[in-house]
Amino acid sequence: MVKLVMPCVLGVLCGLSVSTASFGEVLQEPPRVPDPAAYYLFHMHGSWLEDHAENEANRAYGIYRYGDTLKAFEEQGFVVISEKRSGPVKNRQYVSKLAQQVHALLSAGVPPGHITVSGFSKGGAMTLEAGAALRNPEIKFVVLSGCGIGNFSKGYRQFLERGASKMQGRFLSIYDYRDTDGGTCAAAFDKAGLSDTQEIVLQQGSGHGVFYKPLAEWINPLTAWAKAP
């Protein structure tokens, strides 16, 4: 696994230029007639939005700008597939639904390399589970602070014991160096024996809250990973 520490200047990831395409749109479910040339991004938000409104501020991190995040993905040229969940949502059931949607795209002729599953916090944990459920080595996954530590370590430890060895795919992990809820995914990647992984440790300094809004520090590497050949 490659682990990078990424410095950032003025909110722009140094040395990285990401091109956009003309396919961008935001949907709650995959299109019935997908374009095989488009890039599809399934994105799962964190648990805060399961039982809070989008305009309700988290005491520690402020407003979760979920809509702005989806818009940022759209502007990068993705067909974004995401919905605001109403909780509490069980990970396994939701991942089963997502897997069916991914299989529908594959059956319609979308190349697996044009499909990325991403998620933040609880959504990141579900992204790991999606890798175990889909078992496709060409699909890409981006885990945003989804490998729990501290008070959130129990679920991650259970996944390491029960599901990590089943994961397949190309995995990118991103978390902030001051995050006290999510950390390295190295144990999961090692347990699965994955050959195509990368982990980026952001130096932004706002911990878990770095993913509450669409910052270039993590939007750009996610986009680059999803569109890499």
Beta strands, then each sheet from edge to edge (+ up, - down):
strand 1: 2-6
strand 2: 8-9
strand 3: 12-13
strand 4: 25-27
strand 5: 39-44
strand 6: 78-81
strand 7: 115-120
strand 8: 140-144
strand 9: 170-176
strand 10: 197-202
sheet 1: 1+ 10+ 9+ 8+ 7+ 5+ 6+ 4+
sheet 2: 2+ 3-
end
